[in-house]
Amino acid sequence: MLKAYKDKKNKLLNQYDEILKLPNILSEDIRIEDIKEKKQQLEEEHFFVSFTGQIKSGKSTLINALIFGDEVIPADDIPHTAKITIIKYGEKPYLEATFYNKEEWKILQSNQEFYKEFLEADIEESIGNGVFLEELINTKAKSKKEDNLENLKEYVARGGKYTPFVNFVTLYYPNEILKEVTIVDTPGTNDPNKLRDKVAKEWIYKTNANIYITYANQAMDSVDIDFIDNFLLSIPKEQKLTVINKIDSVNDTDGLEEYISELLEDESLRRREIVSDRESLVLVSGLGALIDKMLITELPLNENLNYYAEQLDEKGFLEPENHKLPTLEKMIEQKLIENKGKNIIESHSQFLDLIFEKRIIELKKRLEVETSRVSDLFKSNEELKEKRKALDEIIIFIVEKQKSIRNNFDNLVQSKLEDFYSLSIKQNKVSIENIEKELNKINNISIYKKDVLWIVKNSIDSNFDTLKKEIKSITDDLTDKIEKDIDALKYKIVKKDENVSINFTSESFSIYTLELVSTMKELAETDFKKNKIKKLVKENSKFFQLKKTNIRDINEAIMSETKSFFDKTSSNTKEKFEAMLKQHIQENILEKTLEELSKIMNSKKEEIERSLKHEEDKKDLIKKVTGEKILLAKELKSIKKYQEEMMK
C-alpha cells in the first residue's frame, strides 16, 4: 500500500539531503534552516484513514486483516464498550490507553440514563477486579502503557477491567503501512455515548479518507443512511470509500450482484455520493483475508476461526482474488494518492525546483552585472558620464511608468472582480433553480427530510467548482498582463540606451507559482464548503421541528435560507479573492518585479560611479571582474547541470 507515494517521498528526502550538502546552490533568501524545515515537514506528512460502520459490519476483523494479520482488536458487538482506536507505527508492538479526565467523566455521569444502563454495572465489576475510579480519573487525563497487545481486551472489550474508564486507545505496531498511514477505528453507529460520538466526528472530519463498511446481507439499510447523513455530509466525495464486507456470508452471488445494481440506481445514495459507479464499491471478505494471512504466517487459529476456515476454504474465500483485500488496499492507496499524496509530492517537487530556479536567476543577474562592469571599465570617463545621465533618465522613466502600470493593473483587477461577482450571481441563480427543481421531484416527507441537505450540498459543490475555474482563469490573465507590461517596459528601456540589457525574464514568475496555488487551495477549503454547510444543516432542522407536513411550505422556507446562504457566500468569496489578488499577485509579482527593475538600474548607476572614482585601478579591476565573471558562468552551468540530473 502507498508504495508509489513512498518511493517518491524517499526520492525527495534524498534530494533534500543532497542540497543540504551543497549550500552554495542556495539563493540569498533561502536558508539552510528553510531546507531542514521543509524536509522535516515531508518526513512528518501523514495520512489519516478513518474506518466507520455499523456494529456487526466486521469492521474490527477487516482492520485486523489489513494491519495486524492477527486477532488484535476484539470483535465486540456491544456499542457502549466500543472505543476510538488510533493505530500508528511503532518499532515494537504496544498500546497506550487514555482514560477520561474529570471533566469528561462528569459529562458522562450527567447523562443518568446512559450511566445507569451502560456504566454502573461495569464499574462495580471493575472495582471487584481491584480497579478503582479515583486511581484512573484525574484532572489531567491519565494514560497506561502495555507492551503486550493481547491485553487490549482489558481496555476495550466487554468485561475488561479498565473498559468503563477508557476514553480512547492508541496502538503502535511495526507494519510498514503505518509509516505513512494512521488508522482511526471509530465506534459503530448508534453510539449511546454522546461524548465519544463528538470525538468520533472530529476524527472523521480531519481524516484524508473515510472507509465506510457495511454488511453484505443488509448493505445500506436505514441505520447506514442515518450515519452517513450525520457524519459524512461534509466529507468530499473523493475522500469516501464504501466497502461491502462479509461477502462470504452471501449464498446467492447473483443475488448480491443484483442488489449492487439496485444500489447503483438508488437516487438517494447517488445524492449522498456513496455509490456513483461499480468502481466506487469494494466487496471484501474481511474474515477470509484475516484467516488467509494467519495461515500464511503460521499463526494458530482458535476454535472459532478453525470452524470458519474450513467453510471459507470450500467457498474459495481464503484466496486473495476472492477475499479481495488487495483490491481494498489498492483503492485506499488511490484515494490517498489522488488527494493529499499527489499534492504533497507536487508541492515539494516544485519547492526543490524553485531552489534551483531562484539560484539560477540570482546568478544570471550577477553575471549580467559583472558583464556590464567589464564593459563600463573599458569606457572613457566621458562615456561613463553620458551613460550615467542616460541611466538617470531611465530611472525617472521607470518611476513614471510604474504609476501607469499600477493604475492599469488596479483597473483590470476591479473589472475582473466585477466579472467574477457577476458570474457568481449567475451561478447562484442556476444553483438555486437546480435545488428547487430537485426538491420539487420529491413527494415523500421522510425522503425529503433525509435528502434535502445533500441536494443543497451537491449544488454548492458544483457551484464552487465553476468559480474555482474562473479564479484560475483570472489569476492566469492577470499574471500574463503583468508579464507583458514588464516586457514592454524593458523594451522601451533598451531602446533608450541600447547598451543597457536586462536579464529579467518570466522565470521570475515561477517563484510565486506555489504561493498562488496554495492560496487558491486555501480558498477552496474555507467555510464556503464546510462550516457554512454545517451551519445550514443546523438552521434547516428547525423547519422539520415545526411538524410541517406540506412539502411546498417547507420548500419555500428551505429556498429562503438557501438564497440567503448563496448571497452571503458570494460576497465573502469576492472579498477573499480580492485579498488574494492584492497579496499574491499585486504585492508578490507586480510590486516585487517593478522593485527589482529599479534595483537593476540603480546597481548599474552605482557601478558607473565606482568606475569614475577608480580610473587608476582599471587594469587590475578589469582582470578581477573578468575572473569573477568566468567563475559565475561556470557556477551557473554547473547548477543547471545539477538541476537537470537531480530533478529528472
C-alpha positions as CSV (number, residue, x, y, z in Angstrom):
1,M,0.0,0.0,0.0
2,L,1.3,3.5,-0.9
3,K,4.4,2.1,-2.4
4,A,4.4,4.7,-5.3
5,Y,4.0,7.5,-2.8
6,K,6.7,6.2,-0.5
7,D,9.2,5.8,-3.4
8,K,8.5,9.4,-4.5
9,K,8.7,10.7,-0.9
10,N,12.0,8.9,-0.3
11,K,13.5,10.3,-3.5
12,L,12.5,13.9,-2.4
13,L,14.0,13.3,1.0
14,N,17.3,12.2,-0.6
15,Q,17.2,15.3,-2.8
16,Y,16.9,17.5,0.3
17,D,19.9,15.7,1.8
18,E,21.9,16.3,-1.3
19,I,21.0,20.0,-1.3
20,L,22.0,20.3,2.4
21,K,25.5,19.1,1.4
22,L,25.8,21.9,-1.2
23,P,24.8,25.2,0.5
24,N,26.3,27.1,-2.4
25,I,23.3,26.3,-4.6
26,L,21.0,28.3,-2.3
27,S,19.9,31.8,-3.2
28,E,20.2,34.6,-0.7
29,D,16.6,34.4,0.5
30,I,16.6,30.6,1.1
31,R,18.4,29.5,4.3
32,I,19.7,26.1,5.3
33,E,17.1,26.2,8.1
34,D,14.4,26.5,5.5
35,I,15.6,23.4,3.7
36,K,15.7,21.4,7.0
37,E,12.2,22.6,7.9
38,K,10.8,21.6,4.6
39,K,12.5,18.2,4.9
40,Q,11.1,17.7,8.4
41,Q,7.6,18.6,7.1
42,L,7.9,16.0,4.4
43,E,9.1,13.4,6.9
44,E,6.2,14.1,9.2
45,E,3.5,14.2,6.5
46,H,1.0,11.5,7.3
47,F,-2.4,10.2,6.1
48,F,-5.3,9.6,8.4
49,V,-7.8,7.0,7.3
50,S,-11.0,6.6,9.4
51,F,-13.0,3.3,9.4
52,T,-16.7,3.7,10.2
53,G,-19.7,1.5,10.1
54,Q,-22.4,-0.4,12.0
55,I,-21.9,-2.8,14.8
56,K,-21.5,-6.3,13.3
57,S,-20.3,-4.9,9.9
58,G,-17.0,-6.8,10.5
59,K,-15.0,-3.6,10.9
60,S,-12.6,-4.8,13.5
61,T,-12.0,-8.1,11.6
62,L,-11.2,-6.1,8.5
63,I,-8.7,-3.9,10.3
64,N,-7.1,-6.9,11.9
65,A,-6.6,-8.4,8.4
66,L,-5.4,-5.1,6.9
67,I,-2.9,-4.1,9.6
68,F,-2.1,-6.9,12.0
69,G,-2.7,-10.2,10.2
70,D,-3.9,-11.5,13.6
71,E,-6.9,-11.1,16.0
72,V,-5.7,-8.0,17.8
73,I,-8.8,-5.7,18.1
74,P,-11.6,-7.6,19.8
75,A,-14.7,-8.0,17.7
76,D,-17.2,-6.7,20.2
77,D,-20.9,-6.3,19.3
78,I,-21.8,-4.1,22.3
79,P,-22.0,-0.4,21.4
80,H,-21.2,1.0,24.9
81,T,-17.9,-0.8,25.2
82,A,-16.6,0.3,21.8
83,K,-13.6,2.7,21.9
84,I,-12.0,5.0,19.4
85,T,-8.8,3.2,18.5
86,I,-5.9,5.0,16.8
87,I,-3.4,2.8,15.1
88,K,0.1,4.2,14.5
89,Y,3.6,2.9,13.5
90,G,5.9,1.7,16.3
91,E,9.2,-0.2,16.2
92,K,7.7,-2.6,18.8
93,P,4.0,-3.5,19.4
94,Y,2.5,-1.8,22.4
95,L,-0.7,0.0,23.4
96,E,-1.4,3.2,25.3
97,A,-4.9,3.6,26.9
98,T,-6.0,7.1,27.7
99,F,-8.7,7.5,30.4
100,Y,-11.4,10.1,30.8
101,N,-10.4,13.2,32.7
102,K,-12.6,14.6,35.5
103,E,-14.5,17.0,33.3
104,E,-15.3,14.3,30.7
105,W,-16.3,11.8,33.4
106,K,-18.6,14.5,34.8
107,I,-20.3,14.8,31.4
108,L,-20.8,11.0,31.3
109,Q,-22.3,11.0,34.7
110,S,-24.7,13.8,33.9
111,N,-26.4,11.5,31.4
112,Q,-28.1,9.5,34.0
113,E,-29.9,7.2,31.6
114,F,-26.6,6.2,29.9
115,Y,-24.7,6.0,33.1
116,K,-27.1,3.7,34.8
117,E,-27.8,1.5,31.8
118,F,-24.2,1.1,30.4
119,L,-21.6,2.1,33.0
120,E,-22.8,1.4,36.6
121,A,-22.7,-2.4,36.5
122,D,-19.3,-2.4,34.6
123,I,-17.8,0.0,37.2
124,E,-18.9,-2.3,40.0
125,E,-17.3,-5.3,38.2
126,S,-14.1,-3.3,37.7
127,I,-14.0,-2.5,41.4
128,G,-14.4,-6.2,42.1
129,N,-11.2,-6.7,39.9
130,G,-9.3,-4.2,42.0
131,V,-9.6,-1.2,39.7
132,F,-10.9,2.0,41.3
133,L,-12.3,5.2,39.7
134,E,-10.1,7.5,41.9
135,E,-6.9,5.9,40.6
136,L,-7.7,6.5,36.9
137,I,-9.9,9.6,36.6
138,N,-7.8,12.7,37.1
139,T,-8.0,16.5,36.3
140,K,-5.5,15.8,33.5
141,A,-6.2,12.6,31.6
142,K,-4.0,9.7,32.7
143,S,-2.8,7.0,30.4
144,K,-1.5,3.5,30.9
145,K,1.0,1.6,28.6
146,E,1.0,-2.1,27.9
147,D,3.7,-3.9,25.9
148,N,1.5,-6.9,25.2
149,L,-1.3,-6.3,22.7
150,E,-3.1,-9.3,24.0
151,N,-4.0,-7.2,27.0
152,L,-6.0,-4.9,24.7
153,K,-9.2,-6.7,25.7
154,E,-8.9,-5.4,29.2
155,Y,-9.3,-1.8,27.9
156,V,-11.8,-2.1,25.1
157,A,-13.8,-5.4,25.3
158,R,-16.8,-6.3,27.3
159,G,-15.8,-7.3,30.8
160,G,-12.4,-5.6,30.5
161,K,-11.4,-4.3,34.0
162,Y,-10.4,-0.9,32.6
163,T,-13.0,-0.7,29.8
164,P,-15.5,1.7,31.6
165,F,-12.9,4.3,32.2
166,V,-11.1,4.3,28.8
167,N,-11.7,7.3,26.5
168,F,-9.6,6.1,23.6
169,V,-6.7,3.7,22.9
170,T,-3.6,4.1,20.7
171,L,-2.0,1.0,19.3
172,Y,1.6,1.0,18.0
173,Y,2.6,-1.7,15.5
174,P,5.6,-2.4,13.2
175,N,3.6,-2.5,9.9
176,E,5.2,-0.6,7.0
177,I,1.8,0.7,6.0
178,L,1.6,2.6,9.3
179,K,4.7,4.6,8.5
180,E,2.6,6.6,6.1
181,V,-1.0,6.0,7.3
182,T,-2.6,6.3,10.7
183,I,-5.8,4.3,11.1
184,V,-8.7,5.6,13.2
185,D,-11.2,2.9,14.1
186,T,-14.3,4.7,15.3
187,P,-17.2,3.1,17.3
188,G,-20.1,1.7,15.4
189,T,-23.2,3.7,14.6
190,N,-25.8,4.5,17.2
191,D,-23.2,5.2,19.9
192,P,-25.1,6.0,23.1
193,N,-22.0,7.8,24.4
194,K,-22.5,11.4,23.2
195,L,-19.0,12.4,24.3
196,R,-17.4,9.7,22.2
197,D,-19.8,10.4,19.4
198,K,-18.5,14.0,19.3
199,V,-14.8,12.9,19.3
200,A,-15.5,10.4,16.5
201,K,-17.0,13.1,14.4
202,E,-13.9,15.3,14.9
203,W,-11.7,12.4,13.8
204,I,-13.7,11.7,10.8
205,Y,-13.7,15.3,9.6
206,K,-9.9,15.6,9.8
207,T,-9.1,12.3,8.0
208,N,-7.8,12.1,4.5
209,A,-10.0,9.2,3.6
210,N,-13.1,7.6,5.2
211,I,-13.8,3.9,4.7
212,Y,-17.5,3.2,5.4
213,I,-18.1,-0.5,6.0
214,T,-21.5,-2.1,5.6
215,Y,-22.6,-5.7,5.9
216,A,-23.4,-7.7,2.6
217,N,-26.7,-9.1,3.9
218,Q,-28.0,-5.7,4.9
219,A,-25.9,-3.3,2.9
220,M,-27.1,0.4,3.1
221,D,-30.1,0.0,5.4
222,S,-31.7,2.9,7.2
223,V,-29.0,2.9,10.0
224,D,-26.3,3.2,7.4
225,I,-28.1,6.2,5.8
226,D,-28.6,7.9,9.1
227,F,-24.9,7.6,10.0
228,I,-23.9,8.9,6.5
229,D,-26.2,11.9,7.0
230,N,-24.9,12.6,10.5
231,F,-21.2,12.1,10.0
232,L,-20.3,12.2,6.3
233,L,-22.3,15.2,5.0
234,S,-19.2,17.5,4.9
235,I,-16.7,14.9,3.7
236,P,-15.8,15.4,0.0
237,K,-16.8,12.5,-2.3
238,E,-13.2,11.9,-3.4
239,Q,-12.3,11.2,0.3
240,K,-15.0,8.5,0.7
241,L,-14.8,4.8,0.0
242,T,-17.6,2.3,0.6
243,V,-16.8,-1.3,1.5
244,I,-19.4,-4.1,1.5
245,N,-17.9,-6.7,3.9
246,K,-18.8,-10.3,4.7
247,I,-19.4,-11.2,1.0
248,D,-18.6,-14.8,2.1
249,S,-21.9,-14.8,4.0
250,V,-24.0,-14.4,0.9
251,N,-25.1,-17.7,-0.6
252,D,-26.5,-16.2,-3.8
253,T,-23.8,-14.4,-5.7
254,D,-26.2,-13.5,-8.5
255,G,-28.5,-12.0,-5.8
256,L,-25.6,-9.9,-4.5
257,E,-24.8,-8.5,-7.9
258,E,-28.5,-7.7,-8.4
259,Y,-28.6,-5.9,-5.1
260,I,-25.5,-3.9,-6.0
261,S,-27.2,-2.9,-9.3
262,E,-30.1,-1.6,-7.2
263,L,-27.7,0.4,-5.0
264,L,-26.2,2.0,-8.1
265,E,-29.6,3.0,-9.4
266,D,-30.7,4.4,-6.0
267,E,-31.1,8.2,-6.4
268,S,-30.8,8.8,-2.7
269,L,-27.4,7.1,-2.5
270,R,-26.2,8.9,-5.5
271,R,-27.1,12.2,-3.8
272,R,-25.0,11.1,-0.8
273,E,-22.1,10.3,-3.2
274,I,-21.9,6.9,-1.6
275,V,-22.2,4.9,-4.9
276,S,-21.6,6.5,-8.2
277,D,-20.4,3.5,-10.2
278,R,-19.4,-0.1,-9.7
279,E,-15.8,1.0,-9.2
280,S,-16.8,3.1,-6.1
281,L,-17.8,-0.1,-4.2
282,V,-15.3,-2.5,-2.8
283,L,-16.5,-6.0,-1.9
284,V,-14.4,-7.9,0.6
285,S,-14.4,-10.9,3.0
286,G,-12.5,-9.5,6.0
287,L,-12.7,-12.8,7.8
288,G,-11.3,-14.7,4.7
289,A,-8.5,-12.2,4.4
290,L,-7.6,-12.5,8.1
291,I,-7.6,-16.3,8.1
292,D,-5.5,-16.3,4.9
293,K,-2.9,-14.0,6.5
294,M,-2.8,-16.0,9.7
295,L,-2.3,-19.3,7.8
296,I,0.5,-17.7,5.7
297,T,2.4,-16.6,8.8
298,E,1.5,-19.9,10.6
299,L,-0.3,-18.2,13.4
300,P,-2.5,-20.6,15.4
301,L,-6.3,-20.4,14.7
302,N,-8.6,-20.6,17.7
303,E,-11.6,-23.0,17.6
304,N,-13.9,-20.3,16.2
305,L,-11.5,-19.4,13.3
306,N,-10.8,-23.0,12.6
307,Y,-14.5,-23.6,12.1
308,Y,-14.8,-20.7,9.6
309,A,-11.6,-21.5,7.9
310,E,-13.0,-24.9,6.7
311,Q,-16.1,-23.2,5.4
312,L,-14.3,-20.3,3.7
313,D,-11.8,-22.6,2.2
314,E,-14.5,-24.7,0.5
315,K,-16.0,-21.5,-0.9
316,G,-12.6,-20.2,-2.1
317,F,-12.6,-17.1,0.2
318,L,-9.1,-17.8,1.5
319,E,-7.7,-16.8,-1.9
320,P,-6.7,-13.1,-2.3
321,E,-8.6,-12.9,-5.6
322,N,-11.8,-13.9,-3.8
323,H,-11.5,-12.2,-0.4
324,K,-10.3,-9.1,-2.3
325,L,-8.2,-7.5,0.4
326,P,-5.6,-6.5,-2.2
327,T,-8.3,-4.6,-4.1
328,L,-9.2,-2.7,-0.9
329,E,-5.5,-1.8,-0.3
330,K,-5.2,-0.6,-3.9
331,M,-8.3,1.6,-3.6
332,I,-7.1,3.1,-0.3
333,E,-3.8,3.9,-2.0
334,Q,-5.5,5.5,-5.0
335,K,-7.8,7.6,-2.8
336,L,-4.8,8.9,-0.8
337,I,-2.5,9.5,-3.7
338,E,-5.2,11.3,-5.7
339,N,-5.9,13.6,-2.8
340,K,-3.3,14.6,-0.3
341,G,-0.4,12.4,-1.6
342,K,-0.3,13.9,-5.0
343,N,-0.4,17.4,-3.6
344,I,2.4,16.7,-1.2
345,I,4.7,15.3,-3.8
346,E,3.9,18.1,-6.3
347,S,4.5,20.8,-3.6
348,H,7.9,19.5,-2.5
349,S,9.0,18.8,-6.1
350,Q,8.1,22.4,-7.0
351,F,9.9,23.8,-4.0
352,L,13.1,21.8,-4.8
353,D,12.9,23.0,-8.4
354,L,12.3,26.5,-7.1
355,I,15.6,26.4,-5.1
356,F,17.5,25.9,-8.4
357,E,15.4,28.4,-10.3
358,K,16.0,31.2,-7.7
359,R,19.7,30.5,-7.6
360,I,19.9,30.5,-11.4
361,I,18.1,33.8,-11.6
362,E,20.3,35.2,-9.0
363,L,23.5,34.1,-10.8
364,K,22.2,35.4,-14.1
365,K,21.7,38.8,-12.5
366,R,25.1,38.8,-11.0
367,L,26.6,37.7,-14.3
368,E,24.8,40.5,-16.1
369,V,26.2,43.0,-13.5
370,E,29.7,41.7,-14.0
371,T,29.4,41.8,-17.8
372,S,28.2,45.4,-17.6
373,R,31.1,46.2,-15.2
374,V,33.6,44.9,-17.7
375,S,32.0,46.8,-20.5
376,D,32.0,50.0,-18.5
377,L,35.6,49.6,-17.3
378,F,36.7,49.9,-21.0
379,K,34.9,53.2,-21.4
380,S,36.3,56.6,-21.0
381,N,35.2,58.9,-18.2
382,E,33.2,61.0,-20.7
383,E,31.4,57.9,-22.0
384,L,30.6,56.8,-18.4
385,K,29.2,60.2,-17.6
386,E,27.0,60.0,-20.6
387,K,25.8,56.6,-19.6
388,R,25.1,57.8,-16.0
389,K,23.0,60.6,-17.5
390,A,21.1,58.1,-19.6
391,L,20.5,55.9,-16.5
392,D,19.2,58.8,-14.6
393,E,16.7,59.4,-17.4
394,I,15.8,55.7,-17.4
395,I,15.2,55.6,-13.6
396,I,12.9,58.6,-13.9
397,F,11.1,56.9,-16.8
398,I,10.7,53.7,-14.8
399,V,9.1,55.6,-11.9
400,E,6.7,57.3,-14.2
401,K,5.7,54.1,-16.0
402,Q,5.3,52.3,-12.7
403,K,2.4,54.6,-11.9
404,S,0.6,53.9,-15.1
405,I,1.2,50.1,-14.8
406,R,-0.1,50.1,-11.3
407,N,-3.2,52.1,-12.3
408,N,-3.9,49.9,-15.3
409,F,-3.5,46.8,-13.1
410,D,-5.8,48.2,-10.5
411,N,-8.5,48.9,-13.1
412,L,-8.1,45.5,-14.6
413,V,-8.4,43.8,-11.2
414,Q,-11.6,45.8,-10.4
415,S,-13.0,44.8,-13.8
416,K,-12.1,41.1,-13.3
417,L,-13.7,41.2,-9.8
418,E,-16.9,42.6,-11.2
419,D,-17.0,39.9,-13.8
420,F,-16.3,37.3,-11.2
421,Y,-19.1,38.6,-9.0
422,S,-21.5,38.7,-11.9
423,L,-20.6,35.1,-12.7
424,S,-21.1,34.2,-9.1
425,I,-24.5,35.7,-9.0
426,K,-25.4,33.9,-12.3
427,Q,-24.1,30.6,-10.9
428,N,-26.1,31.2,-7.7
429,K,-29.3,31.6,-9.7
430,V,-28.6,28.4,-11.6
431,S,-27.8,26.5,-8.4
432,I,-30.9,27.7,-6.7
433,E,-33.0,26.7,-9.7
434,N,-31.4,23.3,-9.7
435,I,-32.0,22.9,-5.9
436,E,-35.7,23.9,-6.4
437,K,-36.1,21.5,-9.3
438,E,-34.6,18.6,-7.3
439,L,-36.7,19.3,-4.2
440,N,-39.9,19.5,-6.3
441,K,-39.2,16.0,-7.5
442,I,-39.7,14.6,-4.0
443,N,-43.2,13.9,-2.8
444,N,-42.4,11.9,0.3
445,I,-41.8,13.8,3.5
446,S,-39.4,11.3,5.1
447,I,-37.2,11.1,2.0
448,Y,-37.3,14.9,1.8
449,K,-36.0,15.2,5.3
450,K,-33.1,12.9,4.6
451,D,-32.2,14.2,1.1
452,V,-32.7,18.0,1.3
453,L,-29.3,18.8,2.7
454,W,-27.5,16.5,0.3
455,I,-29.2,18.3,-2.6
456,V,-28.1,21.7,-1.3
457,K,-24.6,20.4,-0.6
458,N,-24.1,18.9,-4.1
459,S,-25.3,22.1,-5.7
460,I,-22.9,24.2,-3.6
461,D,-20.0,21.9,-4.6
462,S,-20.9,22.2,-8.3
463,N,-21.2,26.0,-7.9
464,F,-17.8,26.3,-6.3
465,D,-16.1,24.1,-8.9
466,T,-17.2,26.6,-11.6
467,L,-15.9,29.5,-9.5
468,K,-12.6,27.8,-8.9
469,K,-12.1,27.5,-12.7
470,E,-12.9,31.2,-13.0
471,I,-10.4,32.1,-10.2
472,K,-7.7,30.2,-12.1
473,S,-8.5,31.9,-15.4
474,I,-8.5,35.4,-13.7
475,T,-5.1,34.8,-12.0
476,D,-3.6,33.5,-15.2
477,D,-4.9,36.6,-17.1
478,L,-3.5,39.0,-14.6
479,T,-0.1,37.3,-14.4
480,D,0.1,37.3,-18.2
481,K,-0.9,41.0,-18.2
482,I,1.9,41.9,-15.7
483,E,4.5,39.9,-17.7
484,K,3.5,41.7,-21.0
485,D,3.6,45.2,-19.3
486,I,7.0,44.5,-17.8
487,D,8.3,43.1,-21.1
488,A,7.1,46.3,-22.8
489,L,8.8,48.5,-20.2
490,K,12.0,46.5,-20.6
491,Y,11.8,47.0,-24.4
492,K,11.4,50.8,-24.0
493,I,14.3,50.9,-21.6
494,V,16.6,49.1,-24.0
495,K,15.6,51.4,-26.8
496,K,16.5,54.4,-24.7
497,D,20.0,53.1,-24.3
498,E,21.0,50.1,-26.4
499,N,23.9,49.3,-24.1
500,V,21.6,48.6,-21.2
501,S,20.5,45.0,-21.3
502,I,18.2,43.5,-18.7
503,N,18.4,39.8,-17.8
504,F,15.0,39.7,-16.2
505,T,12.7,37.1,-17.7
506,S,9.5,35.3,-17.0
507,E,11.4,32.8,-14.9
508,S,10.9,35.2,-12.0
509,F,7.2,34.5,-12.1
510,S,7.8,30.8,-11.3
511,I,8.9,31.9,-7.8
512,Y,5.3,32.8,-6.9
513,T,3.5,29.8,-8.5
514,L,3.4,27.8,-5.3
515,E,2.0,30.8,-3.3
516,L,-0.8,31.3,-5.9
517,V,-1.8,27.6,-6.0
518,S,-1.6,27.3,-2.2
519,T,-3.8,30.4,-1.8
520,M,-6.4,29.0,-4.2
521,K,-6.5,25.7,-2.4
522,E,-6.9,27.6,0.9
523,L,-9.8,29.5,-0.6
524,A,-11.4,26.2,-1.8
525,E,-11.1,24.8,1.7
526,T,-12.8,27.7,3.5
527,D,-16.0,27.6,5.4
528,F,-17.7,28.0,2.0
529,K,-17.9,24.3,1.7
530,K,-17.7,23.0,5.2
531,N,-18.6,25.2,8.2
532,K,-21.3,27.0,6.3
533,I,-22.9,23.8,5.3
534,K,-22.9,22.6,8.9
535,K,-24.5,25.8,9.9
536,L,-27.1,25.4,7.2
537,V,-27.9,21.9,8.4
538,K,-28.5,23.2,11.9
539,E,-30.6,26.1,10.7
540,N,-32.7,24.0,8.4
541,S,-33.5,21.4,11.1
542,K,-36.0,23.9,12.7
543,F,-38.3,23.6,9.8
544,F,-38.8,19.9,10.4
545,Q,-39.3,20.5,14.1
546,L,-42.3,22.7,13.3
547,K,-44.0,19.5,12.1
548,K,-45.0,21.0,8.7
549,T,-46.3,18.3,6.5
550,N,-46.8,20.5,3.4
551,I,-43.6,20.0,1.4
552,R,-44.4,23.1,-0.6
553,D,-44.3,25.2,2.6
554,I,-41.0,23.6,3.6
555,N,-39.6,24.2,0.2
556,E,-40.2,27.9,0.5
557,A,-38.5,28.0,3.9
558,I,-35.6,26.0,2.7
559,M,-35.2,28.1,-0.5
560,S,-35.3,31.3,1.5
561,E,-32.4,30.0,3.7
562,T,-30.5,28.8,0.6
563,K,-30.8,32.1,-1.2
564,S,-29.5,33.9,1.8
565,F,-26.6,31.5,2.1
566,F,-25.6,31.9,-1.5
567,D,-25.8,35.7,-1.4
568,K,-23.6,35.8,1.7
569,T,-21.0,33.4,0.4
570,S,-20.8,35.2,-2.9
571,S,-19.9,38.4,-1.1
572,N,-17.4,36.6,1.2
573,T,-15.8,34.8,-1.7
574,K,-15.3,38.0,-3.7
575,E,-13.7,39.6,-0.6
576,K,-11.3,36.7,-0.1
577,F,-10.5,36.5,-3.8
578,E,-9.7,40.3,-3.9
579,A,-7.4,39.9,-0.8
580,M,-5.7,37.1,-2.6
581,L,-5.1,39.1,-5.7
582,K,-3.7,42.0,-3.8
583,Q,-1.4,39.9,-1.7
584,H,-0.2,37.2,-4.1
585,I,-0.3,39.0,-7.5
586,Q,-0.1,42.7,-6.8
587,E,2.4,42.6,-4.0
588,N,4.4,39.4,-4.8
589,I,4.5,39.7,-8.5
590,L,3.9,43.3,-9.7
591,E,5.4,45.3,-6.9
592,K,8.4,43.0,-6.5
593,T,9.0,42.9,-10.2
594,L,9.0,46.7,-10.5
595,E,11.2,47.0,-7.5
596,E,13.7,44.5,-9.0
597,L,13.7,46.5,-12.2
598,S,14.6,49.7,-10.3
599,K,17.3,47.9,-8.3
600,I,19.0,46.7,-11.6
601,M,19.1,50.3,-12.9
602,N,20.4,51.7,-9.6
603,S,23.0,49.0,-9.4
604,K,24.3,49.9,-12.9
605,K,24.5,53.5,-11.9
606,E,26.5,52.6,-8.7
607,E,28.9,50.6,-10.9
608,I,29.5,53.7,-13.1
609,E,30.1,55.8,-10.0
610,R,32.7,53.4,-8.8
611,S,34.4,53.2,-12.2
612,L,34.7,57.0,-12.3
613,K,36.4,57.0,-8.8
614,H,38.9,54.3,-9.6
615,E,40.3,55.3,-13.0
616,E,43.9,54.4,-12.0
617,D,42.9,50.9,-10.9
618,K,41.1,49.9,-14.1
619,K,43.6,47.3,-15.4
620,D,43.6,45.3,-12.2
621,L,39.9,45.8,-11.8
622,I,39.2,44.5,-15.3
623,K,41.3,41.4,-14.6
624,K,39.5,40.8,-11.3
625,V,36.0,41.4,-12.7
626,T,36.6,39.2,-15.8
627,G,37.8,36.4,-13.5
628,E,34.6,36.8,-11.3
629,K,32.5,36.7,-14.5
630,I,34.2,33.4,-15.6
631,L,33.6,31.8,-12.2
632,L,29.9,32.9,-12.2
633,A,29.4,31.5,-15.7
634,K,31.0,28.1,-14.6
635,E,28.8,28.1,-11.5
636,L,25.7,28.8,-13.5
637,K,26.5,26.0,-15.9
638,S,27.2,23.6,-13.0
639,I,24.0,24.4,-11.2
640,K,21.9,23.9,-14.4
641,K,23.5,20.6,-15.0
642,Y,23.0,19.5,-11.3
643,Q,19.3,20.6,-11.5
644,E,18.8,18.5,-14.7
645,E,20.3,15.4,-13.1
646,M,18.5,15.8,-9.7
647,M,15.1,16.7,-11.0
648,K,14.7,14.2,-13.8
